[in-house]
């Protein structure tokens, strides 16, 4: 028994030493990255990321109508090409007979970057102040999918999940109704906004139970500056929440255009059954994509 006890003690001691060494390495690596970030002006881990390109660059205003995506999907067989930008010109120059308008809603607490996120996708970064309206903001984006034009009318709810303003509360059912996709956004540097996702989902489910669900973590460029152990904790919680609400999870940054276009490309591919493969990424320090 004494010999066994000694072996167990040595094993526990070895595990403790290895754990402490690993912890010290992690702290040293995190400190080194912060020093380099201060010196270079940008996170070392962030510089390793691939930036999303302008996948669907055309934007324009269009009237809002609601069409069942199942009716549209048969028009674009999966074997005939990719998404592309629509042709230029004024509203009078383009025939609206082939224009399909679909609604997407973005839900999330105040000050988490919703407007910046949408403005980056739509291409109206310089006009954000003009888009801010009490309750709901609307931005439109038109793209060409296999020869037909799709217009996304994107609704942004401008209140938090627990607001008591009657006008703002009525905007939630208005935004959720008839939406083909619901984007639940939170700030990666604010745990309380992540916790609010569940409440947002519960409210949205009351008015829409058929939409595609996507969870979007904003401000990845600030999140990547946090200690690795805190990044791991937040990422794990976000992945658990995404699984609970059956949503695909994206970490994004509007400032650096990380995963902004990719999120809407994912929604489009999902709606119309397009042949586009989404790559999973669970590496801490990189923009996570989980599904």
Secondary structure, DSSP 4 states (H G I P E B T S, - for coil): -HHHHHHHHHHHHHHHHHHHHHHHHHHHHHHHHHHHHHHHSS-HHHHTSPPPP-SS------------HHHHHTTS-TTS--EEPPP---TTTS-GGGEEEEEEEEE--TTSSHHHHHHHHHT-GGGHHHH--SSEEEEEEEEEETTEEEEEEEEEE-S-TT---HHHHHHHHHHHTT-SEEEEEEETT-HHHHHHHHHHHHHHHHH-SSSEEEEEEE-HHHHTTS-HHHHHHHHHHHHHHHHHTT-EEEE-BTTTTBSHHHHHHHHHHHHHT---PPPPB--TTS--EE-
